[in-house]
């Protein structure tokens, strides 16, 4: 990676850039760990999302930002190592706007929230259409901060951009055209108008997608046929069943329905009637209160906790749960404590 020349920088900025460059490999490891942590938190919650990606700010980009000056000629970031807060940047893409808010609430619950800005709402408050993205800055909670496994993230702040897929498409295209491309001056006002129009149309589309999803939550879905030789519950049938079982829960990722269908097979549950019999007693067990959810869990997470309550240690020890045994034991202990 090419490193910028520091010869003409103020001494303090030069030292900051050199320190940033010296620790850049460690920053890269922290970035990879931040992505894995976000995915783990989102998957555990059962919230539906499309992707989690990330990047570490390049040395050149850090140096350029560190040397920016305001209209009065003063440095905008006199202490760039602490004031430039997008050194670790991650992005969560969801399908609908409601899930943007859920992700923000989840991260505030699971990590330490440093700052939270809804740039889309700020734009709307100004009576305009345009860039829409929720930006939150988080750091490790005390428990993870004390865990050696998270050592690369100790003391670091992670910026998380949360957008719907439509907001992301607009932002990427607008950035490539407006900031990376060359817009002839005679087309500038026309392009501004067209970007604004597109932003308004995409906001409308986001609202319509949300309405479609909310309607599907309360409408029985037609069951798709599973292959005759596959004894597992068909994921679409399971999704429709859970939408009725947990009407207040959000949809989970499509692959999560398939995953928990495999766990049900390990338990010998291969029909919706059998699953209904398993879950019937849990309706009186007040599992949401016992788990003390501080964010709205997805449908698969609700089912996951119900199966944990019914089968206990047997569920923890299923082959499909081998990657999260300790986590399930902690949740089972929480269920047990709530009844003592």
C-alpha positions in Angstrom: 0.0 0.0 0.0 1.4 3.4 -1.0 1.9 5.7 2.0 1.5 9.4 1.7 4.3 11.9 2.1 4.3 13.5 5.5 7.0 16.1 4.9 4.7 19.1 4.7 2.4 18.1 7.5 2.3 19.8 10.9 4.4 17.8 13.3 1.5 16.5 15.4 -0.4 15.4 12.3 2.7 13.7 10.9 3.2 11.7 14.1 -0.5 10.7 14.0 -0.2 9.5 10.4 2.9 7.6 11.1 1.4 6.0 14.2 -1.7 5.1 12.2 0.5 3.5 9.5 2.5 1.5 12.1 -0.7 0.0 13.5 -2.5 -0.6 10.2 -2.1 -4.4 10.2 -3.7 -4.5 13.7 -6.5 -2.3 12.5 -7.1 -4.7 9.7 -7.5 -7.6 12.1 -9.8 -5.5 14.2 -11.9 -4.8 11.1 -12.3 -8.5 10.3 -13.3 -9.2 13.9 -15.8 -6.3 13.9 -17.6 -7.8 10.9 -17.7 -11.3 12.5 -19.0 -9.8 15.7 -21.8 -7.9 14.0 -22.8 -11.0 12.1 -22.9 -13.0 15.3 -25.1 -10.5 17.1 -27.5 -10.2 14.2 -27.7 -13.9 13.6 -28.3 -14.5 17.3 -31.1 -12.0 17.4 -32.9 -13.5 14.4 -33.2 -10.1 12.6 -33.3 -10.3 8.9 -30.5 -8.7 6.9 -28.8 -8.9 3.6 -25.1 -8.4 4.2 -22.5 -7.2 6.6 -19.4 -5.7 5.1 -16.6 -3.5 6.3 -13.3 -1.8 5.5 -10.5 -0.1 7.3 -9.6 3.4 6.3 -6.6 3.5 4.1 -3.4 5.3 5.3 -3.7 7.7 2.4 -7.4 8.5 3.2 -6.6 8.9 6.9 -3.8 11.3 6.0 -6.0 13.3 3.7 -8.7 13.7 6.3 -6.2 14.5 9.0 -4.9 17.5 7.1 -8.3 19.0 6.2 -8.8 22.6 7.3 -11.9 24.6 7.9 -12.8 28.0 6.4 -10.7 29.7 9.1 -7.6 27.7 8.2 -7.7 25.7 11.4 -7.2 21.9 11.3 -10.6 20.1 11.5 -9.0 17.2 13.3 -6.1 18.4 15.5 -6.1 15.0 17.2 -6.9 12.7 14.3 -6.3 9.4 16.0 -9.3 10.0 18.3 -11.3 12.5 16.2 -11.5 10.5 13.0 -14.1 8.0 14.0 -14.5 6.0 10.7 -11.1 4.2 10.9 -13.1 1.0 11.3 -16.1 1.2 9.0 -18.8 -1.5 8.7 -22.1 -1.5 6.9 -25.3 -3.5 7.5 -27.7 -3.8 4.6 -31.3 -4.7 5.4 -34.4 -5.2 3.3 -36.8 -2.7 4.8 -36.6 0.5 6.8 -38.1 -1.0 10.0 -35.1 -3.4 10.2 -32.7 -0.5 10.0 -34.2 0.7 13.3 -34.2 -2.8 14.8 -30.5 -3.2 14.0 -29.7 0.2 15.6 -31.6 -0.8 18.7 -30.0 -4.2 18.8 -26.4 -2.8 18.6 -27.2 -0.2 21.3 -28.4 -3.1 23.5 -25.5 -5.5 22.9 -22.6 -3.0 22.7 -21.8 0.4 24.1 -23.4 3.1 22.0 -21.0 6.1 21.4 -23.1 8.1 19.0 -26.2 7.6 16.8 -27.2 9.8 13.8 -30.1 9.2 11.5 -29.0 11.1 8.4 -32.1 10.2 6.5 -34.3 11.8 9.2 -32.0 14.8 9.3 -32.5 15.2 5.5 -36.3 14.7 5.9 -36.4 17.3 8.7 -35.0 19.8 6.3 -37.9 19.1 3.9 -35.6 17.3 1.3 -35.1 13.9 -0.2 -31.6 12.6 -0.5 -29.0 10.5 1.4 -30.6 8.2 3.9 -28.5 6.1 6.2 -28.4 5.4 10.0 -24.9 5.8 11.4 -24.1 4.4 14.8 -20.7 4.3 16.6 -20.2 1.5 19.0 -17.5 -0.1 21.2 -17.2 -3.3 23.1 -19.3 -3.8 26.1 -17.4 -4.6 29.4 -17.8 -8.3 29.1 -16.4 -8.5 25.6 -13.7 -5.9 26.5 -12.4 -8.3 29.1 -12.4 -11.2 26.7 -9.0 -11.9 25.1 -10.7 -13.2 22.0 -11.7 -9.6 21.2 -8.3 -8.1 22.0 -7.9 -6.5 18.5 -11.1 -4.4 19.2 -10.2 -3.4 22.7 -10.5 0.4 23.1 -11.6 0.9 19.4 -14.7 2.6 18.1 -16.5 1.0 15.1 -18.7 3.0 12.8 -21.7 1.0 11.5 -23.7 2.4 8.6 -27.2 0.8 8.4 -29.3 1.1 5.2 -31.9 -0.6 3.3 -30.8 -2.2 0.0 -32.6 0.6 -1.9 -30.9 3.4 0.2 -27.6 1.7 -0.4 -28.1 1.5 -4.2 -28.9 5.3 -4.3 -26.0 6.2 -2.1 -23.5 4.1 -4.1 -24.7 5.4 -7.5 -24.9 9.0 -6.3 -21.4 8.8 -4.8 -19.9 7.3 -7.9 -21.4 10.0 -10.1 -21.2 13.1 -8.0 -17.9 12.5 -6.2 -16.0 10.2 -8.4 -17.3 11.2 -11.8 -17.1 14.5 -13.7 -20.4 16.2 -14.1 -20.4 18.9 -16.8 -21.5 22.2 -15.2 -24.4 22.6 -17.6 -25.9 19.3 -16.3 -25.3 19.9 -12.6 -28.7 21.3 -11.7 -30.5 18.7 -13.8 -28.5 15.9 -12.1 -29.3 17.3 -8.7 -33.0 17.3 -9.5 -32.9 13.8 -10.9 -31.1 12.4 -7.8 -33.7 14.1 -5.6 -36.5 12.6 -7.6 -34.9 9.1 -7.5 -34.4 9.5 -3.7 -38.1 10.3 -3.3 -39.2 7.3 -5.5 -36.9 5.0 -3.5 -38.3 6.2 -0.2 -41.8 5.4 -1.5 -40.6 2.0 -2.7 -39.1 1.3 0.8 -42.5 2.1 2.4 -44.4 -0.2 -0.1 -42.0 -3.1 0.7 -42.5 -2.5 4.4 -46.3 -2.6 3.8 -46.0 -5.8 1.8 -44.0 -7.5 4.6 -46.3 -6.3 7.3 -49.3 -7.7 5.4 -47.6 -11.0 4.9 -47.0 -11.3 8.6 -50.7 -11.4 9.3 -51.8 -13.3 6.2 -51.5 -17.2 5.9 -49.0 -18.0 3.2 -49.5 -20.8 0.6 -47.3 -23.7 1.5 -44.7 -24.9 -1.0 -44.1 -28.5 -1.5 -40.9 -30.1 -0.1 -39.1 -32.9 -1.9 -40.7 -36.3 -1.1 -37.3 -37.7 0.1 -36.6 -34.7 2.5 -38.2 -35.3 5.9 -37.5 -31.8 7.1 -40.1 -29.1 7.4 -40.1 -27.0 4.3 -38.6 -23.6 5.2 -41.5 -21.7 3.5 -44.0 -23.7 5.4 -42.1 -23.1 8.6 -41.9 -19.4 7.9 -45.7 -19.2 7.4 -46.3 -21.2 10.5 -44.1 -19.0 12.7 -45.6 -15.9 11.3 -48.9 -17.0 12.8 -47.3 -18.4 16.0 -45.3 -15.3 16.7 -47.3 -12.5 15.0 -45.4 -9.8 16.8 -42.0 -11.1 15.6 -40.1 -10.0 12.6 -39.1 -12.2 9.8 -35.7 -14.0 10.0 -33.2 -14.6 7.3 -34.3 -17.2 4.7 -31.3 -19.5 5.5 -32.2 -19.4 9.2 -35.5 -21.1 8.6 -33.7 -23.9 6.8 -31.1 -24.2 9.6 -33.7 -24.5 12.4 -35.6 -27.0 10.2 -32.6 -29.2 10.5 -32.6 -28.8 14.3 -36.2 -29.8 14.3 -35.3 -32.9 12.3 -32.7 -33.8 14.9 -35.5 -33.6 17.5 -37.8 -35.8 15.4 -40.2 -33.0 14.5 -41.1 -33.3 10.9 -44.6 -31.9 10.6 -46.3 -28.6 11.6 -48.8 -30.6 13.7 -45.9 -32.1 15.7 -44.3 -28.7 16.0 -47.6 -27.2 17.2 -47.8 -29.9 19.9 -44.3 -29.1 21.0 -44.9 -25.4 21.3 -48.4 -25.5 22.8 -47.3 -25.5 26.4 -44.7 -22.8 25.8 -47.5 -20.3 25.2 -48.1 -20.2 29.0 -44.5 -20.0 29.9 -44.0 -16.3 29.2 -40.7 -17.0 27.5 -40.2 -13.4 26.2 -40.5 -12.1 29.8 -38.2 -14.8 31.0 -35.6 -14.0 28.4 -36.0 -10.2 29.0 -35.5 -9.3 25.3 -34.4 -5.7 25.0 -34.9 -5.7 21.2 -37.6 -7.4 19.1 -36.3 -10.9 18.3 -37.0 -12.5 14.9 -39.3 -15.5 14.5 -36.5 -18.1 14.4 -35.0 -16.7 17.6 -38.4 -17.0 19.3 -38.7 -20.6 18.1 -35.1 -21.3 19.2 -35.8 -20.1 22.7 -39.0 -22.1 22.9 -37.2 -25.3 21.8 -34.5 -24.6 24.4 -37.2 -24.2 27.1 -38.9 -27.5 26.1 -35.9 -29.7 25.5 -33.3 -28.1 27.7 -29.9 -29.9 27.6 -31.0 -32.2 24.9 -31.4 -29.2 22.6 -28.1 -27.7 23.6 -26.3 -30.9 22.6 -27.8 -31.3 19.1 -25.2 -31.7 16.4 -26.5 -28.5 14.7 -25.8 -26.5 17.8 -22.2 -27.6 18.2 -20.9 -24.1 17.3 -22.9 -22.3 20.0 -23.1 -24.7 23.0 -21.8 -22.2 25.5 -24.2 -19.5 24.3 -27.1 -21.8 24.6 -26.1 -22.9 28.1 -26.1 -19.2 29.2 -29.6 -18.8 27.7 -30.8 -22.0 29.4 -29.4 -20.7 32.7 -31.4 -17.5 32.2 -34.6 -19.5 31.6 -33.9 -21.6 34.7 -33.2 -18.6 36.9 -36.4 -16.9 35.9 -38.4 -19.8 37.3 -36.5 -20.1 40.6 
